[in-house]
């Protein structure tokens, strides 16, 4: 079983509003696979907050298609 915490997940599990000032900023967020901490990715996405950009690197063989 994988156990990890997402950004602001503890607060929302406590029934606190997403706009509560005790929460860290929801975004916009740039998450880099393999570099960013798992806890940096928000546990929820809100249209009015801004986008989440996910960056990752592929090798040339991973980009190839037949």
MMTF fields as JSON, N, C-alpha, C and O atoms, coordinates in Angstrom:
{
  "mmtfVersion": "1.0.0",
  "mmtfProducer": "UNKNOWN",
  "numBonds": 263,
  "numAtoms": 264,
  "numGroups": 66,
  "numChains": 1,
  "numModels": 1,
  "chainsPerModel": [1],
  "groupsPerChain": [66],
  "chainIdList": ["A"],
  "bondAtomList": [4, 2, 8, 6, 12, 10, 16, 14, 20, 18, 24, 22, 28, 26, 32, 30, 36, 34, 40, 38, 44, 42, 48, 46, 52, 50, 56, 54, 60, 58, 64, 62, 68, 66, 72, 70, 76, 74, 80, 78, 84, 82, 88, 86, 92, 90, 96, 94, 100, 98, 104, 102, 108, 106, 112, 110, 116, 114, 120, 118, 124, 122, 128, 126, 132, 130, 136, 134, 140, 138, 144, 142, 148, 146, 152, 150, 156, 154, 160, 158, 164, 162, 168, 166, 172, 170, 176, 174, 180, 178, 184, 182, 188, 186, 192, 190, 196, 194, 200, 198, 204, 202, 208, 206, 212, 210, 216, 214, 220, 218, 224, 222, 228, 226, 232, 230, 236, 234, 240, 238, 244, 242, 248, 246, 252, 250, 256, 254, 260, 258],
  "bondOrderList": [1, 1, 1, 1, 1, 1, 1, 1, 1, 1, 1, 1, 1, 1, 1, 1, 1, 1, 1, 1, 1, 1, 1, 1, 1, 1, 1, 1, 1, 1, 1, 1, 1, 1, 1, 1, 1, 1, 1, 1, 1, 1, 1, 1, 1, 1, 1, 1, 1, 1, 1, 1, 1, 1, 1, 1, 1, 1, 1, 1, 1, 1, 1, 1, 1],
  "groupList": [{"groupName": "UNK", "atomNameList": ["N", "CA", "C", "O"], "elementList": ["N", "C", "C", "O"], "formalChargeList": [0, 0, 0, 0], "bondAtomList": [1, 0, 2, 1, 3, 2], "bondOrderList": [1, 1, 2], "singleLetterCode": "X", "chemCompType": "L-PEPTIDE LINKING"}],
  "groupTypeList": [0, 0, 0, 0, 0, 0, 0, 0, 0, 0, 0, 0, 0, 0, 0, 0, 0, 0, 0, 0, 0, 0, 0, 0, 0, 0, 0, 0, 0, 0, 0, 0, 0, 0, 0, 0, 0, 0, 0, 0, 0, 0, 0, 0, 0, 0, 0, 0, 0, 0, 0, 0, 0, 0, 0, 0, 0, 0, 0, 0, 0, 0, 0, 0, 0, 0],
  "groupIdList": [1, 2, 3, 4, 5, 6, 7, 8, 9, 10, 11, 12, 13, 14, 15, 16, 17, 18, 19, 20, 21, 22, 23, 24, 25, 26, 27, 28, 29, 30, 31, 32, 33, 34, 35, 36, 37, 38, 39, 40, 41, 42, 43, 44, 45, 46, 47, 48, 49, 50, 51, 52, 53, 54, 55, 56, 57, 58, 59, 60, 61, 62, 63, 64, 65, 66],
  "secStructList": [7, 7, 7, 7, 7, 7, 5, 6, 2, 2, 2, 2, 2, 6, 6, 7, 7, 6, 6, 7, 6, 6, 1, 7, 7, 7, 7, 7, 3, 3, 3, 3, 6, 6, 6, 1, 7, 4, 4, 4, 1, 5, 1, 1, 7, 7, 6, 6, 6, 7, 7, 3, 3, 3, 3, 7, 7, 7, 7, 2, 2, 2, 2, 7, 7, 7],
  "xCoordList": [0.833, 0.0, 0.886, 1.839, 0.566, 1.311, 0.658, -0.558, 1.473, 0.955, 1.68, 2.885, 0.963, 1.553, 0.49, -0.709, 0.952, 0.056, 0.092, 1.165, -1.073, -1.157, -1.339, -1.776, -1.002, -1.073, -2.482, -3.463, -2.578, -3.826, -4.78, -5.924, -4.362, -5.282, -5.72, -6.865, -4.841, -5.228, -6.293, -7.201, -6.187, -7.182, -8.546, -9.552, -8.607, -9.908, -10.554, -11.779, -9.74, -10.292, -10.884, -11.645, -10.541, -11.052, -12.268, -12.717, -12.796, -13.996, -13.775, -14.698, -12.563, -12.27, -12.474, -12.151, -13.002, -13.266, -11.963, -10.943, -11.985, -10.785, -10.282, -9.114, -11.129, -10.702, -10.167, -9.822, -10.089, -9.601, -8.154, -7.323, -7.848, -6.515, -5.421, -4.24, -5.776, -4.759, -4.156, -3.119, -4.783, -4.265, -3.175, -3.173, -2.248, -1.265, -1.944, -3.029, -1.308, -1.88, -2.184, -1.403, -3.323, -3.717, -3.023, -2.939, -2.532, -1.892, -1.845, -2.177, -1.436, -1.124, 0.116, 0.982, 0.174, 1.219, 1.931, 1.296, 3.254, 4.026, 4.632, 5.431, 4.255, 4.722, 5.638, 5.241, 6.868, 7.83, 8.004, 8.477, 7.62, 7.713, 9.172, 10.051, 9.415, 10.76, 11.56, 12.616, 11.065, 11.77, 10.918, 11.388, 9.671, 8.784, 8.366, 8.221, 8.175, 7.66, 6.215, 5.468, 5.827, 4.444, 3.463, 2.359, 3.861, 2.98, 2.816, 2.02, 3.561, 3.428, 2.25, 1.816, 1.725, 0.598, -0.702, -0.921, -1.566, -2.799, -3.746, -3.832, -4.448, -5.372, -6.686, -7.509, -6.882, -8.065, -7.665, -6.747, -8.362, -8.106, -9.352, -10.467, -9.152, -10.263, -10.099, -9.039, -11.134, -11.105, -10.694, -9.948, -11.159, -10.894, -9.515, -9.125, -8.771, -7.468, -6.353, -5.435, -6.416, -5.365, -4.983, -5.409, -4.184, -3.86, -2.798, -2.067, -2.74, -1.635, -0.888, -1.464, 0.386, 1.229, 2.07, 2.72, 2.063, 2.862, 3.965, 3.7, 5.209, 6.363, 7.015, 7.121, 7.448, 8.162, 9.052, 8.848, 10.032, 10.983, 10.835, 10.73, 10.826, 10.771, 12.044, 12.618, 12.477, 13.596, 13.081, 11.87, 13.973, 13.548, 12.788, 11.866, 13.148, 12.436, 11.031, 10.125, 10.844, 9.518, 8.615, 7.392, 9.202, 8.441, 8.118, 7.236, 8.82, 8.642, 7.323, 6.87, 6.721, 5.5, 5.61, 6.395, 4.827, 4.898, 3.591, 3.475],
  "yCoordList": [-1.177, 0.0, 1.251, 1.346, 2.193, 3.445, 4.458, 4.65, 5.093, 6.086, 7.402, 7.503, 8.391, 9.707, 10.77, 10.517, 11.939, 13.041, 14.053, 14.398, 14.53, 15.551, 16.912, 17.008, 17.943, 19.306, 19.618, 19.431, 20.087, 20.485, 19.334, 19.589, 18.088, 16.971, 16.836, 16.469, 17.123, 17.018, 18.04, 17.745, 19.235, 20.262, 19.9, 20.053, 19.431, 19.117, 17.919, 17.848, 16.984, 15.854, 16.297, 15.554, 17.496, 18.04, 18.93, 19.623, 18.915, 19.691, 21.194, 21.943, 21.639, 23.065, 23.5, 22.761, 24.682, 25.219, 25.396, 25.771, 25.133, 25.337, 26.775, 27.012, 27.744, 29.142, 29.559, 30.726, 28.643, 28.949, 29.442, 28.829, 30.532, 31.145, 30.286, 30.56, 29.257, 28.387, 27.417, 26.813, 27.261, 26.362, 27.053, 28.277, 26.264, 26.839, 27.136, 26.627, 27.95, 28.34, 27.117, 26.166, 27.148, 26.038, 26.108, 25.093, 27.251, 27.293, 28.693, 29.658, 28.809, 27.717, 26.929, 27.447, 25.683, 24.755, 24.198, 23.862, 24.106, 23.345, 22.17, 22.352, 20.969, 19.735, 19.024, 18.736, 18.738, 18.052, 16.625, 16.401, 15.664, 14.248, 13.886, 14.195, 13.235, 12.812, 13.843, 13.525, 15.078, 16.139, 16.722, 16.871, 17.05, 17.653, 16.625, 15.44, 17.093, 16.215, 15.852, 16.666, 14.643, 14.227, 15.153, 15.385, 15.674, 16.562, 17.935, 18.749, 18.198, 19.468, 19.461, 20.521, 18.275, 18.174, 18.336, 17.619, 19.267, 19.504, 18.306, 17.615, 18.072, 16.938, 17.252, 16.361, 18.509, 18.909, 20.04, 20.809, 20.128, 21.185, 22.05, 21.543, 23.361, 24.3, 25.189, 25.78, 25.283, 26.032, 27.489, 28.038, 28.118, 29.531, 29.816, 30.98, 28.79, 28.982, 29.089, 29.893, 28.318, 28.324, 26.905, 25.951, 26.775, 25.45, 24.722, 25.324, 23.424, 22.603, 22.138, 21.485, 22.475, 22.05, 20.881, 20.97, 19.791, 18.622, 18.491, 18.364, 18.524, 18.396, 17.035, 16.549, 16.429, 15.161, 15.039, 15.727, 14.165, 13.96, 12.551, 11.589, 12.435, 11.135, 10.932, 11.888, 9.694, 9.377, 9.331, 9.305, 9.321, 9.271, 7.981, 7.991, 6.879, 5.62, 5.655, 4.991, 6.409, 6.533, 7.416, 7.297, 8.296, 9.174, 8.53, 8.999, 7.471, 6.823, 6.077, 5.528, 6.059, 5.293, 4.566, 4.952, 3.527, 2.775, 2.832, 2.252],
  "zCoordList": [0.0, 0.0, 0.0, 0.773, -0.862, -0.952, -0.023, -0.046, 0.783, 1.718, 1.466, 1.694, 1.007, 0.833, 1.056, 0.94, 1.372, 1.677, 0.553, 0.058, 0.145, -0.883, -0.218, 0.929, -0.95, -0.44, 0.075, -0.645, 1.303, 1.962, 2.26, 2.638, 2.109, 2.321, 3.774, 4.036, 4.715, 6.123, 6.484, 7.26, 5.928, 6.221, 5.656, 6.349, 4.431, 3.843, 4.52, 4.627, 4.974, 5.716, 7.042, 7.662, 7.481, 8.731, 8.496, 9.409, 7.289, 6.922, 6.987, 7.308, 6.687, 6.617, 5.171, 4.242, 4.99, 3.657, 2.872, 3.451, 1.563, 0.737, 0.756, 0.448, 1.108, 1.141, 2.511, 2.698, 3.464, 4.806, 4.744, 4.073, 5.431, 5.362, 5.994, 5.781, 6.765, 7.369, 6.362, 6.636, 5.211, 4.183, 3.385, 3.249, 2.857, 1.949, 0.614, 0.333, -0.191, -1.475, -2.34, -2.378, -3.031, -3.899, -5.25, -5.942, -5.64, -6.942, -7.504, -6.815, -8.744, -9.664, -9.217, -8.511, -9.643, -9.225, -10.451, -11.451, -10.365, -11.351, -10.61, -9.691, -11.007, -10.372, -11.351, -12.48, -10.922, -11.778, -11.282, -10.168, -12.11, -11.754, -11.496, -12.301, -10.376, -10.029, -9.249, -8.704, -9.189, -8.474, -7.353, -6.224, -7.661, -6.67, -5.627, -5.926, -4.411, -3.354, -3.663, -4.205, -3.322, -3.562, -2.857, -3.348, -1.725, -0.969, -1.626, -1.159, -2.703, -3.416, -4.38, -4.831, -4.703, -5.629, -4.842, -3.866, -5.252, -4.49, -4.545, -5.56, -3.45, -3.403, -4.111, -4.323, -4.475, -5.23, -6.175, -5.889, -7.295, -8.264, -8.359, -8.483, -8.3, -8.359, -9.575, -9.782, -10.369, -11.618, -11.402, -12.212, -10.341, -10.102, -9.518, -9.418, -9.132, -8.491, -9.515, -9.347, -10.539, -11.547, -11.902, -11.251, -12.929, -13.447, -12.623, -11.836, -12.833, -12.356, -13.599, -14.469, -13.677, -14.784, -14.3, -13.258, -15.047, -14.706, -15.743, -16.938, -15.268, -16.156, -15.947, -14.821, -17.047, -16.974, -18.198, -19.199, -18.111, -19.197, -19.737, -18.975, -21.056, -21.718, -22.524, -23.044, -22.624, -23.505, -24.938, -25.157, -25.906, -27.297, -27.592, -28.407, -26.953, -27.191, -26.581, -27.085, -25.519, -24.932, -25.778, -25.71, -26.569, -27.444, -28.782, -29.501, -29.118, -30.424, -30.475, -29.471, -31.63, -31.828, -33.169, -34.035, -33.323, -34.579, -35.331, -36.411]
}
